Amino acid sequence: ILINGADSRALAPEAIRRRVAFVFQSEALFSMSIADNLRYGAPDASDAAMRAAAVMTGAAEFIEQMPDGYITMLGRRGARLSVGQKQRLAIARALLRDPDVLILDEPMAPLDSSSEAALMLTLRKLAATRIVLIVAHRTQTLAACDRIHFVADGSLVASGTHAELLRNCPAYDAYLAMTSSEMRA
């Protein structure tokens, strides 16, 4: 992998890690305050930066409705929050690090369609100044992406927009039909 033309193997791993943030499909939250969870990867982040990250992901809305706001203590693994709220906190935590590359694994899976649309708008804005990679299977998420790299059996099968892949890649169309039927079952 080349980074700005340099072989990534020649770069210090710490230097790469500082520039990349990853959000897992099922993100871990800790039995600490919301603020502590948000600052987990950026302990020196200011209150203003923390709130800005929460606003960008739509997390500020539910945080500010909690009796103790950002100092609300979360139960074990964030038990006091819905799955969608946990995901928004996890994405806000990644954004607080201000990464050059943001990688999200199925970020929309726990979100309803209006939350997904709002988060996708945020990710599109972020993509203007950084690389945003989304691992996704949902048609709605894929259709909102600028470019899709369709991988099957460990190989890159096709690359293009959602519309281009629907027109030119029967394997992509078949995959979407299969995942759609699995979601309904």
N, C-alpha and C positions, 0 to 999 in steps of 0.2 A: 504494500500500500504506500503510495506516495502522498506526502503532505507538503503542499506548496513546492512540489518538485523534489523533495528530499525523501529518501527511503526511510520509512517509519522505524525500521529496525536500528537505524543509526541514532535515533532520538531517545532521550531518556524517558522511560515509561511514565515517570512522574509529570513530565512536561506535557505529555499527551493526556494523561488523566485529568490534569487541571483544565484542559480545554474541552473536555467531553463530559456530558451529563447523560445518565441513562435512567429511564423510568420503567420499572417492571410492570407487568400486567397486574400483579397482586403485590402492591408496594407495602413494605413494612412501616408501621408507625410505632412509636414507643410510648410507654406510660410516663409521659412528660407533658409539658404544656404544648399548646398548638405552636406558640412562638419557638419553643425549643425544637420541635419537630421540623418546622420550616427552616430554622437556622442550622440544622444538623450538618449540612455540607458547607456552610458558610457562617461559622460561629460569630464572626465579627460584623456581619451585615447589620446595617442600621435599621431602625424601626420603619423608616420611610421606604427603604428598599424592600423590606419584608412585606409591608402592606401593598406595595406596587405589584409584587409577584402574586400575591393573593388576589388582587383586583384583576390582574390579567387572566387568571384561570377561573374566575367566578367564585373562588373560595371566600373572598371577603364578605360576600352576602350572608353566608351562613355563620361565619366566624363572628361577625359583628352582632348577630342576633343571639349569641350565646351569652349567658349571664356575666361571664368573666372575659368575654372576647378572646383576645390573643393569649391571655394567661390561663384560659380554661385548661384544666388537666384532662388529658385523654385517658380513658380506661385502657386496659391491656389490649394491645394491637389496635388501638383506636376504636374500641368497642362502642363508644358513644356516637360514632358517625356512621352514615350510610356508606355503601361501597363507592358510590359516585363522589361523595364528599372526601373520602380517603384518597381517591384518585386525583382529585383537584389539588389536595394538599401536597401529594407526592410530586405533581407537575410543578406546582409553585416552588417547592423545595429545590427542584432541579433548576428552575429559572433563576432563583436567587443566586445561584453560583455564576450566572451570566456566562454560560458556555458558548464556545464557538460552534460546537456540534451538539445537538440535542437528539437523542435516540429514544424513541418511545415504543414500547412493546404493547400493542393492543390498547392504546390509551382510551379509546372510546367505548370499549366493551361494557363497562359498568354504567355508562351515561345514557340518559334518555335522549331522544332526537333533538330537542331544543338545546340541551346542554352540549351535545356533540357539535351542533352547528356553531354555537358560541365559541367553544374551544377551538374548533377548526379555523374560525376567523382569527383568533389569537395566534395560532400556529402559523397561519399564512403571513401575518404581520411580522412575526419573529423570523420567518424564512427570508425576509428581505435583508437581514443583517447577519444571518448565520445559517448553517446547514441544519435542516430538520428532517430526520429520517423516521418514518413511521412503519412499523411492522403491523400489518392489518389483514383481516380476512373479510370484514364486513363491506358489502358493496357500497353503502353510503359513504364510508370512510375512503375507500379506494377512489370513488368517483370525484371526491373533493381534492384529491392530490394532483399536483402538477405533472408528476411523472411516476410511473409504476414500473418496477422491475419484478417481473413475474418469475418466480423460482419454483421448479418442480423437480423432484428426485435429485436434489442437490445441485442442479444446474440452472443457469439463467436461460429461460426459454424465450422471453420476449421483453421488450422495453418500449414504453410509450404512454400516451394518455389513456385513460379508461376507455374513451370512445374508440381510439385507435386499436387497442387490444381487443375490444369486443368485435371490431370489424375484421381484424387480421390474425387473431390468435384463437383458433378453436379450442385449444387446451384451457385458455383463460376463461372463455365463455362456459365451458363444461365445468371448470372448477367453481365458478360463481353459482351455477345451477346446483351443483352438489352441496355447497355450503349453505345455500339458501334453503334447500330441502331439509338439511340437518337442523337448521335453526327452528324450522316450523315443527319438527317432530318432537 
